[in-house]
Amino acid sequence: MAWNNERLSALRNKYGQGASGEPFDPKFRRMANKIFAPSGSGGTPYAGIPTFLDAPYRPIDPSNPDFGDIQVAIVGMPMDLGVTNRTGANFGPRALRAIERIGPYNHILDCAPVIDLRVADIGDVPFFSRYRLEQCHADIEAYLDNIVAAGVMPLTVGGDHSITHPILKAVGRERPVGLIHIDAHCDTGGAFGQTRFHHGGPFRNAVLDGVLDPTRTIQIGIRGAAEYFWEFSYESGMTVIHGEDIPSIGIPAIIEKALQIVGDAPTYLSFDIDSLDPAFAPGTGTPEVGGLSTREVLEFLRGLKGIDLVGGDVVEVAPQYDATTNTAQAGAQVLFEILSLMVFSPSIAHKPG
């Protein structure tokens, strides 16, 4: 249809009057009313105290935790004592909190998760020691036990990937969970430097502790020179999709495979920022070339809508290696996508408000 004065006049009559800027489409109006309501998040993005995804801040007393009616607790874990290469992921939570303009609307999944769910940034896990890795893991497990016992879904930000082992011990305590693991490395290695509690072995440890079902585990984006460390993944029955095979397989087929593997049972989602190619996320301790693009990761995550998600994490953001803040931006966006998936998870507890 050609452009003409009649069409211009119609647009002026519809959109040129008033100053509210409210959309006419019912779908968009519904979302705008949520976001810009008094309880919404329509303020300036650069004002106030930064929190994860601009969620309300709700400090929790670890000695007497009261989560109230929270459905999802976003918690920082600033600890990187388990790294094998470059340190700095302990600054990951702070970097992700500082990222602005993530959400609040997810136009693909058609939700505004911080508004649709009762979500709070509950601060960071209190660590008793900044030097003892095993003690930090014990602190994480105890803190997550309280969250899970309260019927609250944990969404965590690391920190190095060793944090996922104690998280899984809490989340999978009643029954082993499935896992969607996006990473450059399988992280199923054995003892290294006289300890097995490092960021290269959390998923081996979780399987051996009986809290992770390897037959319901898929690891996506694996690549690099450490392949010979990952025999446990194959021996235990995990499904491994290497980064170099992703273009030929295609994201839709990988989504289908992941949904088939985890089924409709409780599943945890762990995202290591080094799954992304260093072109997109250089700010990490063990970068591996040949990785996923941000667009591929978003397509995959959005294809998981409806899985029975019981928790998730974003780990290994080391912001000091990326002056552009692109790595933290990607990490915060993935955090938002995981939270969006939680809107549709059957495991979300609908507590009375």
Secondary structure, DSSP 4 states (H G I P E B T S, - for coil): ----HHHHHHHHHHHSS-S-----SHHHHHHHHHHTSTTS--S-TTSS---GGGPPB----TTS---TT-SEEEEEE---TT-SS---GGGHHHHHHT-----S-BTTTTB-HHHHTTEEEEEEPPPS-SS-HHHHHHHHHHHHHHHHHTTPEEEEEESSGGGHHHHHHHHTSSSPEEEEEE-SS------BTTBS-STT-HHHHHHHTT-EEEEEEEEEEE-STTGGG-HHHHHHT-EEEEGGGHHHH-HHHHHHHHHHHHTTS-EEEEEEGGGB-TTT---SSS--SS-B-HHHHHHHHHTTTT--EEEEEEE---GGG-TT-HHHHHHHHHHHHHHHHHHT-TT------
